[in-house]
Amino acid sequence: MSAPHVLIIVQNLPVPLDRRVWLECRALTAAGYEVSVICPKGPGDPAYQLLDGVHLYKYAPPPQAEGVLGYAWEFLYCWVRTALLSVKVRARRRFHVMQACNPPDTYWALALLWRLGGVKFVFDHHDLNPEVFLSRFGEPTGAAGKLQYRILKWLERRTFRTADRVTSTNTSYQKIAWTRGSVPPEHTTVVRSGPDTTVMRPVEGVDELRRGGKHLVAYLGIMGPQDGVDGVLEVARRVVFDRGRTDVRFALLGFGDCLEDLKKQATAWGLDPYVEFTGRVGPEQITRYLSTSSAGLGPDPLSPLNDVSTMNKTMEYMAYALPVVSYRLTETVVSAGDCAVYVEPGDVEAFTTSLLDLLDDAERRGRLGFEGRRRCEAELDWRPQAENYVAVFDGLTGFASRGPFPDGRPELTPGTDQWGNKMIDVSDDAVLRAFAVNRTGE
């Protein structure tokens, strides 16, 4: 049969900025599928682009939502723009499978419409929207809050029930698909958002990024109300002013609803010489910052959402042989195992102490960084996840694909990356250990 065509729908991030979705796209195209994506535009993005064999269709994003009516308008606007673009995709070539990535849980309705044309529906379960609500607002008590919560759970149920297959980011999410979504176990597959360790690999550090400090500490991720990035500023304040450690710098990589408020708070606390906000970053900046840093932070507070969610940043830190300091959350421990320093949730003082103890212990940093990189390669790497992912589509379409990596695993040869950075020879234990130990600005 000719190669099946897969349409992937994403609302909360542009592609390829959404690293999980881009890995999925690349896995499908490598296996022989044709792939189209509908998503919002990022800054400067064209309305249509053919990138690495993937057809990208993009619409102008709506203004930032505020309040219930604002979010409702955002969901409606994005749904309509996506539906219109799906017709445009269909006019170019019929698609056989539609994948929707949440949030939000609204594209089951579009899947029902396309099902009339024989299209299968895969739900790529990225988030738990009812738990997002509980984490932000607590258990609802008023009539309006209870109604919003019931609507979110109803939308989630409809998504699960419409899906022909569900791909879950971890076993906690998979269990929710079984129990709350009543999805048959054989219709669910765990596809973790593991890093591609052939691409995410450390390079020589860049002294300028430390901005005169001995240690650089990194946070990578979204900056929303539930992400705990305000806790990073509190840790930075205690490190610099309470502990007198003016040799430490902090780099906060990413964007989100709280970014501007965080910048104002840093200025108010006098942290501007010590804290850098990079804004939106791509692979080059991520590689340089995480290769230069002495520790990566997981400040996510304990909440119904965070406790059962896989934090991509934790695994990405590990891919760069970067030791992690994190609050002890169920799925974070599943990801990092013994390769992280854990602090009981909410104990900012203990987090500060644990971070400084790690910064002052080069041998421990080196051991955790080395073991984290090896754990990523052996257990968390994207390659086995990609095989599981492609198998879902092979089973739905009956297509005898050539698999996501038809040429086998590439050799991790030393040299320079595409941006001219000198790569660390991660295949050599001694070289990797030495890098993990000696990555400060001494």
C-alpha positions, 0 to 999 in steps of 0.5 A, spaced: 500 500 500 502 507 499 504 510 505 499 512 509 498 520 511 498 522 518 495 529 520 497 531 527 494 537 531 497 541 536 494 547 540 499 549 545 505 550 542 508 551 535 512 545 531 518 544 531 518 548 538 514 542 541 520 537 542 515 531 543 511 532 537 517 534 533 520 527 535 514 524 533 513 527 526 521 525 525 519 518 527 513 517 522 517 520 516 523 515 517 518 509 518 515 511 511 509 515 513 507 522 510 506 527 516 502 534 516 501 538 522 496 543 524 499 548 530 499 555 532 504 560 529 511 562 533 514 569 531 516 569 524 513 563 522 510 562 515 503 559 514 505 553 510 512 550 511 515 543 508 520 542 514 524 535 513 519 532 510 513 534 514 508 539 512 507 544 517 500 548 517 500 554 521 495 559 524 495 566 527 495 564 535 489 568 539 491 573 544 493 571 551 486 568 554 484 571 561 478 568 565 473 563 563 470 567 557 477 568 554 479 561 555 472 559 551 474 564 546 481 561 545 478 554 544 473 556 539 478 560 535 483 555 535 478 549 534 475 553 528 482 555 525 484 548 525 478 545 522 479 549 516 486 547 515 484 540 516 480 541 510 486 544 506 490 538 508 485 534 505 485 537 499 492 536 498 492 529 500 487 524 504 489 523 511 488 516 514 489 518 521 488 524 525 492 525 532 490 530 537 495 532 542 492 535 549 491 540 552 485 542 550 481 536 550 476 539 544 479 535 538 475 529 539 469 533 536 473 534 529 475 527 529 468 524 529 467 529 523 473 526 519 471 519 522 465 519 517 471 519 511 474 513 515 479 517 519 482 513 525 483 517 531 489 517 536 489 521 542 496 523 544 495 524 552 500 530 554 496 533 560 491 532 565 486 538 564 482 536 570 488 536 575 491 542 571 484 545 574 485 542 581 492 544 581 491 552 579 484 553 583 484 547 588 477 543 589 472 547 587 466 549 592 462 554 588 457 552 583 461 556 577 467 552 579 464 545 580 461 546 573 468 548 570 471 542 573 465 537 570 466 540 563 473 538 563 472 531 566 466 530 560 471 533 555 476 528 557 471 522 557 469 524 550 476 524 548 478 517 551 472 514 548 472 517 541 480 515 540 481 508 537 488 508 540 491 512 546 499 514 547 500 516 554 507 519 556 507 515 562 504 509 566 500 514 571 497 517 565 496 510 562 492 508 568 488 514 568 486 512 561 484 505 563 480 507 569 477 514 568 477 513 561 475 506 560 480 505 555 481 498 553 488 496 556 490 493 549 488 500 546 493 504 550 501 505 549 506 508 553 510 513 549 515 517 554 518 523 552 525 521 552 530 525 549 534 523 543 541 522 546 544 521 539 542 529 538 542 531 545 549 530 547 554 535 551 559 540 548 564 544 551 562 549 556 561 557 554 564 561 560 561 567 557 554 564 559 556 564 567 556 571 566 562 572 571 560 567 576 563 560 578 557 556 577 551 556 573 544 553 575 539 552 569 531 551 569 528 549 563 521 549 561 514 553 561 513 558 566 506 557 568 502 558 575 503 550 576 511 550 574 514 553 581 519 558 577 517 563 583 520 558 587 527 558 583 527 566 584 526 564 592 532 559 592 536 564 588 535 570 593 537 565 599 543 563 595 545 570 594 543 574 599 542 569 605 548 565 604 552 570 601 554 566 594 555 571 589 559 566 585 552 563 583 548 565 577 541 562 575 539 562 567 531 561 566 530 558 559 523 558 557 517 562 557 510 562 559 504 566 562 508 568 568 515 570 565 513 578 565 511 577 573 517 573 574 522 578 571 519 584 575 520 580 582 527 578 580 528 586 579 524 588 586 529 583 589 535 585 586 537 579 583 538 582 576 545 581 576 545 574 578 538 571 574 538 571 567 531 570 563 533 568 556 525 567 553 524 562 548 530 558 546 531 553 541 536 547 541 542 551 540 541 555 546 539 549 550 545 545 548 550 551 550 546 552 557 545 545 559 552 543 557 555 549 561 551 549 567 553 545 574 546 543 576 539 543 573 533 545 577 526 541 578 522 546 582 515 543 580 511 543 587 507 537 589 500 538 586 495 533 583 498 534 576 505 535 577 506 528 582 503 524 576 506 528 570 513 526 567 518 532 567 521 533 560 526 537 563 529 532 568 531 527 562 534 533 558 538 535 564 540 528 564 542 527 557 547 533 558 550 529 564 547 535 568 546 533 575 538 535 578 536 538 584 528 536 584 522 536 589 520 529 590 515 527 586 512 520 584 514 520 576 520 525 577 523 519 581 521 514 576 525 518 571 531 520 574 532 514 579 538 515 583 541 520 579 538 526 582 538 530 589 531 529 592 528 534 597 521 534 600 516 538 596 515 545 599 521 545 603 525 551 600 530 552 605 532 544 604 532 545 596 537 551 597 542 547 602 541 541 597 543 545 591 549 549 595 552 542 597 551 539 590 555 545 587 561 545 592 562 537 591 565 536 584 565 529 585 558 528 587 556 532 581 560 528 576 558 521 579 550 524 578 551 527 571 555 521 569 550 516 571 544 520 569 547 520 562 548 513 562 541 512 564 538 516 559 542 512 554 540 505 557 532 507 559 530 513 557 532 514 550 527 516 545 529 510 540 525 505 544 519 510 545 519 511 537 518 504 536 512 503 540 509 510 537 510 507 530 507 501 532 501 504 534 500 507 527 502 500 523 497 497 527 491 502 525 493 502 518 496 495 516 502 499 513 508 495 513 513 500 515 520 500 515 520 503 523 523 509 525 530 508 525 531 504 518 539 505 518 540 502 525 543 507 531 548 512 529 555 512 532 556 517 537 563 520 534 566 526 537 567 532 533 563 539 532 555 539 532 551 543 527 553 550 531 560 549 531 560 547 538 566 541 540 562 535 542 564 531 548 566 524 547 560 521 551 562 514 548 568 514 552 567 513 560 573 517 562 572 523 558 564 523 560 566 523 567 571 528 567 567 533 563 561 531 568 566 533 574 570 539 571 564 543 568 565 550 572 568 556 571 574 555 575 
